[in-house]
Amino acid sequence: MTDFTGKVVVVTGAGGGIGEGYAKRFANEGMKVVVAEINEEQGQRVADEIKQAGGEAIFCKTDVSDEQSCIDCGNAAQEAFGKIDYLVNNAAIFGNMKIEGYMNVDIDYLNKFMAVNAHGCVLMTRGCAPHMPKGSAIVNQSSTAAWMHTGFYGVAKLTVNGITTSMANELGWRKIRVNAIAPGPTETAALRNTAGDYADELVKSMPIKRLGTPDDMANAALFLLSDEASWITGVVLNVDGGQFMRV
Ligand SMILES: NC(=O)c1ccc[n+]([C@@H]2O[C@H](COP(=O)([O-])OP(=O)(O)OC[C@H]3O[C@@H](n4cnc5c(N)ncnc54)[C@H](O)[C@@H]3O)[C@@H](O)[C@H]2O)c1
């Protein structure tokens, strides 16, 4: 497998849950990590814990729905580490999100939600791509919810899937690959806040009857980022215990 030592990775939403799992696993693989997170306390904690464990990390307060904030994050990564090899667009409004339908959701909330969950990956890609050399790679965080008629949360993830294929086309000439991971229900505090015990019910109908873990996602992300995946772009990879099978 690719030796990730010295590679530079930006992980958005890395202040907790799956993003924290990505950041810490990538650091364990020898990468220099930019923890790009809107929650200052959580983001700083993750960067500090990586450093205490002997890794290299910086915290960069980032709002993925704000264009200048994303540009600043790309510049901060360049300044700290000299380049960006990988970008993982994981941030989303997920824990404690409003569970409402299109007919009743507040329009300002919907617009903000889509700005973060759907288009945040575009702004971050625009902020980071100028610092990404040939051979670099991006992973966007989708969800199996994209195919499960789950209202605006799922529609945002469908948009992420579409952006993934569009950006794979757009950035291919620069030799930057763009793929996505679609996790099934994965054990995080945010999942419990949002779905509660329903997560355990979901698992009962799945071929592999357990929740996913952040490390399941990190394993898949490492593959998609690695040179072993150098001819894979524009793919949405389910990492979901068989929850949603596509043919
Ligand atoms: N946990 C699951 O079951 C599951 C399943 C499928 C997909 N996902 C996706 O995986 C990702 C992580 O999920 P999680 O369970 O770890 O949730 P989480 O809420 O713990 O992680 C999301 C992180 O994004 C941060 N964030 C929110 N808005 C931001 C913004 N504007 N700019 C920067 N950071 C921002 C949050 O502070 C948080 O740290 C999300 O994209 C989610 O949609 C999760």
The ligand as an SDF file (V2000), in Angstrom:
LIG
                    3D

 44 48  0  0  0  0  0  0  0  0999 V2000
  -22.8070    8.9260   11.4490 N   0  0  0  0  0  0  0  0  0  0  0  0
  -23.5260    8.4100   10.4580 C   0  0  0  0  0  0  0  0  0  0  0  0
  -24.3070    7.4650   10.6520 O   0  0  0  0  0  0  0  0  0  0  0  0
  -23.3780    8.9330    9.0540 C   0  0  0  0  0  0  0  0  0  0  0  0
  -23.9220    8.1660    7.9950 C   0  0  0  0  0  0  0  0  0  0  0  0
  -23.7910    8.6300    6.6910 C   0  0  0  0  0  0  0  0  0  0  0  0
  -23.1200    9.8210    6.4470 C   0  0  0  0  0  0  0  0  0  0  0  0
  -22.6290   10.5520    7.4960 N   0  0  0  0  0  0  0  0  0  0  0  0
  -21.9210   11.7860    7.1750 C   0  0  0  0  0  0  0  0  0  0  0  0
  -20.6190   11.7030    7.7380 O   0  0  0  0  0  0  0  0  0  0  0  0
  -20.1800   13.0290    8.1200 C   0  0  0  0  0  0  0  0  0  0  0  0
  -19.7930   13.0380    9.5760 C   0  0  0  0  0  0  0  0  0  0  0  0
  -20.8740   12.5780   10.3570 O   0  0  0  0  0  0  0  0  0  0  0  0
  -20.7440   12.4120   11.9480 P   0  0  0  0  0  0  0  0  0  0  0  0
  -21.6850   11.3670   12.3540 O   0  0  0  0  0  0  0  0  0  0  0  0
  -19.3200   12.3300   12.3240 O   0  0  0  0  0  0  0  0  0  0  0  0
  -21.3620   13.8210   12.3950 O   0  0  0  0  0  0  0  0  0  0  0  0
  -20.7620   15.0260   13.2670 P   0  0  0  0  0  0  0  0  0  0  0  0
  -21.8760   15.9820   13.4750 O   0  0  0  0  0  0  0  0  0  0  0  0
  -20.0480   14.4820   14.4560 O   0  0  0  0  0  0  0  0  0  0  0  0
  -19.6500   15.6280   12.3080 O   0  0  0  0  0  0  0  0  0  0  0  0
  -19.8490   16.7610   11.5250 C   0  0  0  0  0  0  0  0  0  0  0  0
  -18.7810   17.7750   11.8510 C   0  0  0  0  0  0  0  0  0  0  0  0
  -18.9000   18.8450   10.9310 O   0  0  0  0  0  0  0  0  0  0  0  0
  -18.7590   20.0570   11.6520 C   0  0  0  0  0  0  0  0  0  0  0  0
  -19.4040   21.1440   10.9140 N   0  0  0  0  0  0  0  0  0  0  0  0
  -20.7280   21.4440   10.8510 C   0  0  0  0  0  0  0  0  0  0  0  0
  -20.9200   22.5220   10.1010 N   0  0  0  0  0  0  0  0  0  0  0  0
  -19.7010   22.9170    9.6550 C   0  0  0  0  0  0  0  0  0  0  0  0
  -19.2550   23.9780    8.8260 C   0  0  0  0  0  0  0  0  0  0  0  0
  -20.1200   24.8770    8.3070 N   0  0  0  0  0  0  0  0  0  0  0  0
  -17.9370   24.0860    8.5600 N   0  0  0  0  0  0  0  0  0  0  0  0
  -17.0460   23.1950    9.0990 C   0  0  0  0  0  0  0  0  0  0  0  0
  -17.4150   22.1940    9.9110 N   0  0  0  0  0  0  0  0  0  0  0  0
  -18.7310   22.0440   10.1720 C   0  0  0  0  0  0  0  0  0  0  0  0
  -19.4100   19.7800   12.9860 C   0  0  0  0  0  0  0  0  0  0  0  0
  -19.0200   20.7120   13.9900 O   0  0  0  0  0  0  0  0  0  0  0  0
  -18.9370   18.3520   13.2590 C   0  0  0  0  0  0  0  0  0  0  0  0
  -17.6950   18.3450   13.9240 O   0  0  0  0  0  0  0  0  0  0  0  0
  -21.3150   13.9590    7.7420 C   0  0  0  0  0  0  0  0  0  0  0  0
  -21.0870   14.4360    6.4200 O   0  0  0  0  0  0  0  0  0  0  0  0
  -22.5390   13.0600    7.7410 C   0  0  0  0  0  0  0  0  0  0  0  0
  -23.5660   13.5590    6.9290 O   0  0  0  0  0  0  0  0  0  0  0  0
  -22.7400   10.1420    8.7860 C   0  0  0  0  0  0  0  0  0  0  0  0
  1  2  1  0
  2  3  2  0
  2  4  1  0
  4  5  1  0
  4 44  2  0
  5  6  2  0
  6  7  1  0
  7  8  2  0
  8  9  1  0
  8 44  1  0
  9 10  1  0
  9 42  1  0
 10 11  1  0
 11 12  1  0
 11 40  1  0
 12 13  1  0
 13 14  1  0
 14 15  2  0
 14 16  1  0
 14 17  1  0
 17 18  1  0
 18 19  2  0
 18 20  1  0
 18 21  1  0
 21 22  1  0
 22 23  1  0
 23 24  1  0
 23 38  1  0
 24 25  1  0
 25 26  1  0
 25 36  1  0
 26 27  1  0
 26 35  1  0
 27 28  2  0
 28 29  1  0
 29 30  1  0
 29 35  2  0
 30 31  1  0
 30 32  2  0
 32 33  1  0
 33 34  2  0
 34 35  1  0
 36 37  1  0
 36 38  1  0
 38 39  1  0
 40 41  1  0
 40 42  1  0
 42 43  1  0
M  CHG  2   8   1  16  -1
M  END
$$$$
